[in-house]
Amino acid sequence: MIIKIVFTIIFLAVMIGVGLYTRKQASSVEGFVLGGRAVGPWLTAFAFGTSYFSAVVFVGYAGQFGWKYGLSSAWIGIGNAIIGSLLAWIILGRRTKLMTQHIESRTMPDFFGTRFNDQGLRVAASIIAFVFLIPYTAGVYSGISRLFEMGFNIPYEYCVIIMSILTAVYVILGGYKATAMNDFIQGIIMLFGIVAVIVAVLNLQGGLSAAVDKLAAIPSDANPMENGGFASWFGPDPWGLLGVVILTSLGTMGLPQMVGKFYSITDESAIKRGTVISTVFAFIVAGGCYFLGGFGRLFGTPPMLPNGKLAFDSIVPSMLVNLPDILIALVVLLVLSASMSTLASLVLTSSSTMTLDLIYRDKKSLPGEVEDGEINDIVSEKVERRKVVVMRVLIMFFIAISLLIALNPPTFIAQLMGISWGALAGAFLAPFMLGLYQRNITTKSVWACFTWGVGLTVVNMLAGNPINPINCGAIAMVGGFPVVWIVSLFTKKMSKARVDAIFECYKK
């Protein structure tokens, strides 16, 4: 127990120390939200990866999907690496950096408002982001707290509260630069941690070969007379597996906290290096998490919840409970690293969106900033500081709401994520990606996609989830593309002069 406590205290002290170190760089909006748009490839790539993979993946997704699909769940990690990381960087990296800098956009809602010349889109997108990032955050709190409960025997409620306070402290202190630097440290821990944990868990089952043989002997849930499904290439339910791959991989391209990483990177050469680093990171971390979760059935059946369903979120903790103290300490640090980086990214994205796109949404100078045609630097600096203060207050507000949901979670972590990712990526993915590439995308088509993504998710949820939230999210994302294309065919186009001015950035 002492080892676990010492490791955890050192880790948390480093996180807060980084926040204090970067505090001076977080006095302006550009510094607090984007790190001054001067974050290098290693920090950006690790920030992307650690924001992508949190306790939601390690505890919620790895446990639930490993139980359902066995070793084939590793395809989810491979999809995350190829689609969610490699293709995301290739498709979005350069164009996002150039266009957002050209139109002076600092958030995804800001992009929609400026790119499509409709400030109503900016307001709507900011509300969608704020509302649907909350269940995501609650899911992360829930995942990390269950691991803490296992490792330290601390009640779940106390764990959730402690994590929320610690996250708030270092994000409020240092903003994006603190988050990025901590992400790098946390990413290193995740890389080494996941490999060590996999080796230790498999050794408990007699090694890899023995573990696979045991898994192959377990009968399928759908057909108890048939063995081998959980050790096969595509598992007992290939189509269900495909839905998860789409949701968890394609969704990254439409999530504001993920896309925002491309805003802050230094230049185009850094994007190329960041692409490689991010992809390798995803292969190891995501592939490792799902591969580990695939052996969950070898460690007994999880307990039943009062509603008669299996407690999927307890599967991974049950796999780790018999490890030596030093490895449990490593697991705690692994999950802490994965989760705090994601939490930091989520709360920073949410607060910046609300501040810049709702409270201070007018890009024009505020009263007193301009006198006799010249910017009053003193007044301008005060306004910048005021915006940062508002963001810090909203960080606390956002964390408080997420905390309340995490204390009374309505469903499994995976379902919380399905709702969040489905609505956000269903609304944002298609118009954002197509808006970077195609000139003929109309403002009305963006409104239609917002309605489609949020509407499908909410209607499905209110109807009692007749479509599994995971599959519903995948449908929302993919369906957004035909919605945007079709509506754009029949609605008024933006002026050619304005579109030419926006796309001028790609000619440099």
ChimeraX attribute file (.defattr): number of C-alpha atoms within 10 A of each C-alpha:
attribute: neighborCount
match mode: 1-to-1
recipient: residues
	/A:1	12
	/A:2	10
	/A:3	13
	/A:4	19
	/A:5	14
	/A:6	11
	/A:7	16
	/A:8	17
	/A:9	11
	/A:10	10
	/A:11	17
	/A:12	17
	/A:13	12
	/A:14	14
	/A:15	26
	/A:16	19
	/A:17	17
	/A:18	21
	/A:19	25
	/A:20	17
	/A:21	14
	/A:22	22
	/A:23	20
	/A:24	14
	/A:25	19
	/A:26	25
	/A:27	20
	/A:28	22
	/A:29	24
	/A:30	18
	/A:31	22
	/A:32	29
	/A:33	27
	/A:34	24
	/A:35	25
	/A:36	19
	/A:37	20
	/A:38	15
	/A:39	23
	/A:40	18
	/A:41	24
	/A:42	21
	/A:43	24
	/A:44	28
	/A:45	33
	/A:46	27
	/A:47	27
	/A:48	31
	/A:49	29
	/A:50	31
	/A:51	27
	/A:52	26
	/A:53	24
	/A:54	29
	/A:55	27
	/A:56	30
	/A:57	28
	/A:58	28
	/A:59	28
	/A:60	30
	/A:61	29
	/A:62	34
	/A:63	33
	/A:64	27
	/A:65	25
	/A:66	29
	/A:67	23
	/A:68	24
	/A:69	28
	/A:70	33
	/A:71	27
	/A:72	25
	/A:73	33
	/A:74	27
	/A:75	21
	/A:76	28
	/A:77	27
	/A:78	22
	/A:79	23
	/A:80	30
	/A:81	25
	/A:82	18
	/A:83	22
	/A:84	26
	/A:85	30
	/A:86	21
	/A:87	18
	/A:88	24
	/A:89	25
	/A:90	14
	/A:91	14
	/A:92	17
	/A:93	24
	/A:94	21
	/A:95	21
	/A:96	23
	/A:97	24
	/A:98	21
	/A:99	21
	/A:100	24
	/A:101	15
	/A:102	15
	/A:103	16
	/A:104	13
	/A:105	20
	/A:106	22
	/A:107	25
	/A:108	26
	/A:109	30
	/A:110	27
	/A:111	23
	/A:112	26
	/A:113	21
	/A:114	18
	/A:115	25
	/A:116	23
	/A:117	16
	/A:118	14
	/A:119	20
	/A:120	14
	/A:121	24
	/A:122	25
	/A:123	22
	/A:124	17
	/A:125	28
	/A:126	27
	/A:127	18
	/A:128	19
	/A:129	28
	/A:130	20
	/A:131	16
	/A:132	20
	/A:133	27
	/A:134	25
	/A:135	26
	/A:136	26
	/A:137	30
	/A:138	26
	/A:139	29
	/A:140	30
	/A:141	32
	/A:142	29
	/A:143	30
	/A:144	28
	/A:145	28
	/A:146	24
	/A:147	29
	/A:148	25
	/A:149	17
	/A:150	18
	/A:151	20
	/A:152	15
	/A:153	12
	/A:154	14
	/A:155	13
	/A:156	19
	/A:157	16
	/A:158	13
	/A:159	21
	/A:160	25
	/A:161	18
	/A:162	12
	/A:163	19
	/A:164	20
	/A:165	14
	/A:166	15
	/A:167	25
	/A:168	21
	/A:169	18
	/A:170	24
	/A:171	30
	/A:172	27
	/A:173	24
	/A:174	28
	/A:175	31
	/A:176	30
	/A:177	28
	/A:178	27
	/A:179	31
	/A:180	30
	/A:181	23
	/A:182	26
	/A:183	29
	/A:184	22
	/A:185	19
	/A:186	25
	/A:187	27
	/A:188	15
	/A:189	19
	/A:190	26
	/A:191	17
	/A:192	14
	/A:193	20
	/A:194	23
	/A:195	15
	/A:196	14
	/A:197	21
	/A:198	17
	/A:199	13
	/A:200	16
	/A:201	19
	/A:202	18
	/A:203	13
	/A:204	15
	/A:205	16
	/A:206	10
	/A:207	13
	/A:208	15
	/A:209	11
	/A:210	13
	/A:211	18
	/A:212	21
	/A:213	12
	/A:214	17
	/A:215	23
	/A:216	19
	/A:217	14
	/A:218	18
	/A:219	15
	/A:220	18
	/A:221	13
	/A:222	9
	/A:223	10
	/A:224	9
	/A:225	9
	/A:226	13
	/A:227	17
	/A:228	19
	/A:229	23
	/A:230	30
	/A:231	23
	/A:232	16
	/A:233	16
	/A:234	19
	/A:235	21
	/A:236	22
	/A:237	15
	/A:238	13
	/A:239	12
	/A:240	16
	/A:241	20
	/A:242	17
	/A:243	19
	/A:244	22
	/A:245	25
	/A:246	23
	/A:247	29
	/A:248	25
	/A:249	24
	/A:250	25
	/A:251	28
	/A:252	25
	/A:253	25
	/A:254	25
	/A:255	27
	/A:256	25
	/A:257	25
	/A:258	22
	/A:259	22
	/A:260	22
	/A:261	25
	/A:262	27
	/A:263	30
	/A:264	26
	/A:265	27
	/A:266	18
	/A:267	18
	/A:268	15
	/A:269	12
	/A:270	18
	/A:271	23
	/A:272	15
	/A:273	14
	/A:274	25
	/A:275	21
	/A:276	16
	/A:277	20
	/A:278	25
	/A:279	23
	/A:280	17
	/A:281	22
	/A:282	28
	/A:283	19
	/A:284	18
	/A:285	27
	/A:286	29
	/A:287	22
	/A:288	22
	/A:289	28
	/A:290	29
	/A:291	22
	/A:292	27
	/A:293	30
	/A:294	28
	/A:295	28
	/A:296	27
	/A:297	20
	/A:298	15
	/A:299	14
	/A:300	10
	/A:301	15
	/A:302	19
	/A:303	14
	/A:304	11
	/A:305	10
	/A:306	8
	/A:307	6
	/A:308	8
	/A:309	10
	/A:310	16
	/A:311	16
	/A:312	27
	/A:313	25
	/A:314	20
	/A:315	26
	/A:316	28
	/A:317	23
	/A:318	17
	/A:319	21
	/A:320	21
	/A:321	14
	/A:322	12
	/A:323	15
	/A:324	11
	/A:325	15
	/A:326	14
	/A:327	19
	/A:328	24
	/A:329	23
	/A:330	23
	/A:331	25
	/A:332	24
	/A:333	22
	/A:334	25
	/A:335	29
	/A:336	26
	/A:337	29
	/A:338	29
	/A:339	30
	/A:340	30
	/A:341	31
	/A:342	30
	/A:343	26
	/A:344	29
	/A:345	30
	/A:346	25
	/A:347	29
	/A:348	25
	/A:349	26
	/A:350	27
	/A:351	26
	/A:352	25
	/A:353	30
	/A:354	24
	/A:355	20
	/A:356	24
	/A:357	27
	/A:358	19
	/A:359	12
	/A:360	13
	/A:361	17
	/A:362	11
	/A:363	11
	/A:364	8
	/A:365	11
	/A:366	12
	/A:367	10
	/A:368	13
	/A:369	18
	/A:370	14
	/A:371	9
	/A:372	6
	/A:373	7
	/A:374	8
	/A:375	13
	/A:376	13
	/A:377	12
	/A:378	10
	/A:379	15
	/A:380	17
	/A:381	15
	/A:382	13
	/A:383	19
	/A:384	14
	/A:385	16
	/A:386	15
	/A:387	21
	/A:388	26
	/A:389	17
	/A:390	16
	/A:391	27
	/A:392	24
	/A:393	14
	/A:394	21
	/A:395	25
	/A:396	19
	/A:397	14
	/A:398	22
	/A:399	24
	/A:400	17
	/A:401	14
	/A:402	25
	/A:403	25
	/A:404	13
	/A:405	17
	/A:406	26
	/A:407	17
	/A:408	11
	/A:409	17
	/A:410	11
	/A:411	9
	/A:412	20
	/A:413	27
	/A:414	25
	/A:415	21
	/A:416	25
	/A:417	29
	/A:418	25
	/A:419	25
	/A:420	28
	/A:421	32
	/A:422	32
	/A:423	33
	/A:424	30
	/A:425	30
	/A:426	34
	/A:427	32
	/A:428	29
	/A:429	26
	/A:430	25
	/A:431	30
	/A:432	23
	/A:433	18
	/A:434	15
	/A:435	20
	/A:436	20
	/A:437	14
	/A:438	12
	/A:439	15
	/A:440	17
	/A:441	25
	/A:442	23
	/A:443	23
	/A:444	19
	/A:445	25
	/A:446	26
	/A:447	18
	/A:448	17
	/A:449	27
	/A:450	27
	/A:451	16
	/A:452	21
	/A:453	28
	/A:454	24
	/A:455	16
	/A:456	18
	/A:457	27
	/A:458	15
	/A:459	12
	/A:460	17
	/A:461	16
	/A:462	9
	/A:463	9
	/A:464	10
	/A:465	16
	/A:466	11
	/A:467	14
	/A:468	16
	/A:469	24
	/A:470	25
	/A:471	21
	/A:472	25
	/A:473	33
	/A:474	26
	/A:475	20
	/A:476	27
	/A:477	29
	/A:478	19
	/A:479	17
	/A:480	25
	/A:481	18
	/A:482	13
	/A:483	19
	/A:484	24
	/A:485	19
	/A:486	12
	/A:487	19
	/A:488	19
	/A:489	13
	/A:490	11
	/A:491	13
	/A:492	14
	/A:493	16
	/A:494	16
	/A:495	9
	/A:496	11
	/A:497	8
	/A:498	13
	/A:499	18
	/A:500	11
	/A:501	11
	/A:502	19
	/A:503	19
	/A:504	13
	/A:505	16
	/A:506	11
	/A:507	5
	/A:508	5
